[in-house]
Each structure stands twice: as structure tokens, then as C-alpha cells.
Amino acid sequence: MEFVVMENEFSALIVATNVTLRDVLAALDRNGKGVVFLIDCDQVMRGLLTDSDVRRALLHGASICDPAEQYMNRNYIFGTLPKEKTENIALLDEKICSLPILDAAGHVVDILRLADLWRLPVMEPVLKGKEVEYVLDCLATNWISSQGKYVERFEESFGMYLGLEHALSVSNGTAALHLALAALGVGPGDEVIIPDLTFIAPASMTVLCGAKPVFVDVCRTTWTMDPCLVEACITTRTKAVIPVHLYGHPCDMDPIMEVARRYGLYVIEDCAEALGAEYKGRMVGSIGDIGVFSFFANKVITTGEGGMVTTGSAELYNKMRLLRDHGMTREKRYWHLVTGFNYRLTNLQAAIGLAQLEKINVFMQHREIVVKRYAEQLQDIQGIHLPPQEIWAKNIYWLYSILIDQEQSGLCRDTLMRHLAVHGIDTRPLFYPLHQQPPFSDQVDSHFPNADWLSASGLSLPTSNNIRLDDVDKVCSVIRSVMKNKSIFRNYDIRQDSIETKETVFC
Ligand SMILES: Cc1ncc(COP(=O)(O)O)c(C=O)c1O
């Protein structure tokens, strides 16, 4: 019987059931999707054939003139309407790359393609260890709040990982900073020295304490606080310094500690982005008076939201513990020695944290391979600078971040980001310098040329703990092609979320 396939947007994927294997091969060749859907004269889907199905049939003696219907797969997977799109998406995987969506009558009304949904995030959590087992244990035993064995085990394991006696879990990295500053007695009239290039939390928590953040420029070689500039920022009001181990590279701690000790200043290491990084063989977070960590979902290990403070001092640990728990003494319930906060981590979060920490060496090993792969493919491209790596440092490359030197490359960072986004590749610009931001406009007189330059030039590439090497290759190949063909790319400005259609390549 003669019948026609109705023309629609999916036509390239659809053939009639009465065609031959030759027709199927021709359709597969045309659509390049590796699959065709077969429909009958009522436009109802009856089966599908993939490249491999046809290959297998021919290898087993089928003739190219045989009816396709004879070999089609009738037990295929399909999505239905009405259904939550997410339920249909869940049916897609590496084998099922094109999913027909059928209405109640069996007509193909949509096609979901894995390729259309493909998106490579900058950083996504990997929760494939004992996270579920431990969380279910919390639920089964009712220990879901901030008391329970996982809080203790997570804190103990974290301390051991850093080689420190005291680790105290908190609700997030920002709370960790606030707790550290409060425990050190930072308050109104005090000043705290902070690198100009960082996430805002160290500065905003200083302000929350009533103190003033004083910004210092960063080094181009480490992207972190320039130790040579710290002393010039010290006044009689300076109480503390917060070196931030930015993007996983440690600060040059010896000169920072030396000047801090000489002037009697406290040092809080902000290790939110650098768990596992080392300075001259010492773990970050174990060098200053207090270390603070974040376990937000984009960090090396995560608890969803969460954080940790670490210290070698029993006195500081006890102070932070008191302040974290409403200032309530552990000896007498509801008796508050000081006014404090509730910055506790829940047992549920700690359960996830413990499972994550158990995997940290696996994560680190994979990160080393990924970093090597990025470096191999990007190192020779003119105008691209790879992330910092000082001889004395173990960088954990929280987010593999590169600089686009506009003068050398003739291409601006935002143009590259825009093209990566078009290919489904997520990136982030480096942080904006703090002195440029509205809450700190009183410091506009100072100059921070390195922070300004790094911020305008840098972008972070996908660096998840389980990122596939072929995805790294894909990122690098898009970068190579944009850098090579930059003269044909227009100038996109991603920060304004608009596409400028200037004919010029340079910006
Ligand atoms: C350097 C730095 N400090 C502090 C924080 C705050 O951590 P959290 O998001 O857990 O509050 C972050 C967060 O990304 C950070 O990057």
C-alpha cells in the first residue's frame, strides 16, 4: 500500500514502515542521527531502526532490498504526553540519544535529543560514594539535626586530613568567616586586610563585624594577595589579615605570616576554594590562626551548603564552638555565656560531607589528569595564559581558569565565553575586584592594576571532579577554533547578556 510521511520538523527522522533497508540507510545518511522512526499509513509509530540494527541485519544475511519492517525494533522506548519534560529526559542516556515523544494515538509529536540538551557545567557535584547510605542512616535513626555521629565523624576526619586537632563544622563558608572574625574579637574600629580579587565573603563578614576591610592588590603570578604590599596597609587599627587561596592556588604564606606576627595580627586563611592545596608541603588551613572552608555544591567536596573552621588552638576552637552554638555552655543547657549564633551543620549534611571526604583522593587524582589534559592542549595557543603554578605550591585547580591576553590574542575574554556557551560549555568570569563593587566605593582612590587585569582577562572552564577527558578535549577544541579563526567572530558581550553586532573583532 502506498502512503506518505507527513512533512513536519521531524521528517528527517521518520520513514514509512513499507520502505526497504536501502531507504532506511539513505534516511540515516541524510539525518546523521543514527536512528529512524517507522510509522504506518495512519502516521502511528510502529518501530525504530538504528545504524547498528541495519548493520547487524546486513551482516546476518539481510538484503538491502528487504522490507525494513522485518528488522525494526518494536519494543522501543518512547516518551509520552502529557508528562513532565524531566520524566522524558530521564529516559535519555548514551544509548538512547533520540527519544520519540508520542501522543495517545501513537503519533510522533516531538523528539528529545541528548545532543540538544548537552551542557557541560563549570562544576557539578559527584555523589557516587556512600552519600545515600549515610543519609538514609540519618533518616532511619531520626538524627537529622545538628547532633549525631556524622557531625563528629566528619569533623574528626576533616581534622585528620589537614593534620590538625580541631575542626568545627558550620553551616557555610560565610558563617565560617564570621565565626572566625568574631572569635578573634574583630569589631568596630578594627581593620582587616583582604585581597582585592576574591569572592566577597571575607569583606562582607568583616563589615558585618563592624570592622573595615582594607584591600590589597594581588600578584599576577599567583592571583593571590601580594605579600610585599601587606605591610604598607597596616595601621594601628589593623587586627587581622585574610589571605584567600584563590581558585585553588595557595598564597605565599611565609612572608604574610612573618609580617602578621611582627605586627601582632591574626591570620585567617580563606581556603573555601582550596581544600587539599599545599604551601611548601603544608596543607592550607593549617598555617594561620584559623582556616575556613566552604562545601557549597561547586566546591571540591560538598554538603550542599556547609563549611568548616580549623585551628591548632584549643582556646580558639572552644570560643568558636561556643559562638556557633548560641553561646550556650556545654555544661548547663540553656545557659548562655555570650551572645552567639546558630551556625551548625546538620547530621544529614555531615553524612554527605563524610562520604565526600572519603573520596577526596580519587577526586584529586582525576583533577590532576584533567589539569594535565587542559595544559597539554592550551599551552601553545598564543594569548592564552594557563593558571598559576608556583614551584612551592600544590594548586588543586578548584576551577581550571585561564587568562586571555587581549593584546597578544586580539580577542576578548567575553567573546570566547560567548562562543563556548553556544557550544553548551559553561564558563565563569573571574571575580570582579572588590574595590569596583558598590559596597566598597570608599576605596576607589587606591589602585589595583593586577586585580583589574586578571578580573578582565580570566575565565574558569569546566572542572567537575568527574569531567570526562573527551569533554575536556571538546572545550579545548572550541577554544582552539575560536582563537584560530578570531577574525571571523563578531564581538559578543556576555556580561550584558546581549549580542553586539559590531563588525570589529577586537574589543
Ligand atoms: C573565597 C571564598 N570565601 C568564602 C566563600 C563563602 O562560602 P559559602 O558559599 O559556603 O558561604 C566562598 C564561596 O564561594 C569563596 O569563594
The ligand as an SDF file (V2000), in Angstrom:
LIG
                    3D

 16 16  0  0  0  0  0  0  0  0999 V2000
   36.9740   32.6690   48.7220 C   0  0  0  0  0  0  0  0  0  0  0  0
   35.6230   32.3520   49.2850 C   0  0  0  0  0  0  0  0  0  0  0  0
   35.3680   32.6150   50.5600 N   0  0  0  0  0  0  0  0  0  0  0  0
   34.1800   32.3480   51.1130 C   0  0  0  0  0  0  0  0  0  0  0  0
   33.1660   31.7940   50.3950 C   0  0  0  0  0  0  0  0  0  0  0  0
   31.8330   31.5880   51.0380 C   0  0  0  0  0  0  0  0  0  0  0  0
   31.4530   30.2470   51.1210 O   0  0  0  0  0  0  0  0  0  0  0  0
   29.9170   29.8320   51.1640 P   0  0  0  0  0  0  0  0  0  0  0  0
   29.3630   29.9900   49.7990 O   0  0  0  0  0  0  0  0  0  0  0  0
   29.9290   28.4180   51.6220 O   0  0  0  0  0  0  0  0  0  0  0  0
   29.2360   30.7270   52.1490 O   0  0  0  0  0  0  0  0  0  0  0  0
   33.3730   31.4790   49.0650 C   0  0  0  0  0  0  0  0  0  0  0  0
   32.2940   30.8820   48.2850 C   0  0  0  0  0  0  0  0  0  0  0  0
   32.3610   30.5400   47.1560 O   0  0  0  0  0  0  0  0  0  0  0  0
   34.6230   31.7700   48.4790 C   0  0  0  0  0  0  0  0  0  0  0  0
   34.8760   31.5130   47.1930 O   0  0  0  0  0  0  0  0  0  0  0  0
  1  2  1  0
  2  3  1  0
  2 15  2  0
  3  4  2  0
  4  5  1  0
  5  6  1  0
  5 12  2  0
  6  7  1  0
  7  8  1  0
  8  9  2  0
  8 10  1  0
  8 11  1  0
 12 13  1  0
 12 15  1  0
 13 14  2  0
 15 16  1  0
M  END
$$$$
